[in-house]
């Protein structure tokens, strides 16, 4: 299983989009400053997650999200997978 996720840093008011096989470990790595792109944003919060059977499917959604602004993400979200 592969999970596409969006995390948010309140301290930076910034989002980060990624994918992982284990979202719990990925979030820990972001908050442990092990990922250079997110090292300054601790704490990171999960705002969206969606799991797919294949990496190909998750990569497709990840790229679609990365090439859109946060205002345009809503078309990809369903209420049961968005955290408020």
N, C-alpha and C positions, 0 to 999 in steps of 0.2 A: 504494500500500500504506500502511496505517495500523497503527501498533504501540501497543498498550496496554502500559504498563510500571509496575512497582513498583520504586522505589529505596529504599535504606535508608542512614541516617546513623548509623554507630556512635557518633559523638561526641554526638549527641542521643538516640540509641536511638529513632529516629522513622522512619516510612515516609512516602513520598509516592507518590501514584498519578497518572499522567498518560497522555497519548497524543501521538504525534508521527508525522510522515511520515518523519523521519530520527532514529532513536534515538541514534545517535552524536553528532549535533549537540545534541540535547536534553540528553544527559548532560553534554556539555561546558558548556552554558549553566548547568545546575544547579551544577556545580563551579566555574564562573567567577563565581558569585554574580550572574548576570544575571537570575535569577528571584527576585523578592522573597520569595516563600513558602518558598524553600529556601536563601536566602542564608547563613544561619547554620549550616547542616548539613554543610558541606564536610568530608571527602570523601563523596560519594554513590556507592553501589554498586548495580548492577542486580541485583535479586533475582528478577524475573519479567519475561517479555516474551512477547507473543503478537501475531502479525501477522494482519491482516484485509485483504480486498480493498477494502472500503468504509469510509468514516468512520462511517457509521451503525452498522455492526457493532461497530467499536471503541468508539464512544461508549456503546453499550449495555452492553458489558462494563465499561467504565470506571465507569459509574454504579452497576452492581451491586456492584462492588468497593468503591466509596467509601461505600456505605450499609451496609457490613458491617464487622465487626471483623476484625483479622488472623487470629484463630482460625477464622473462618468462610470465609476465602479458599480454603482447601484444596480445597473442592468444585469450584473453577474450574480448578485446576491439574492438569496432567498431568506425569509425571516428566521427560519430555524437554524441557520448557520452563522448569523451575525450576532456578535456580542455587543451589547450597549453599555 
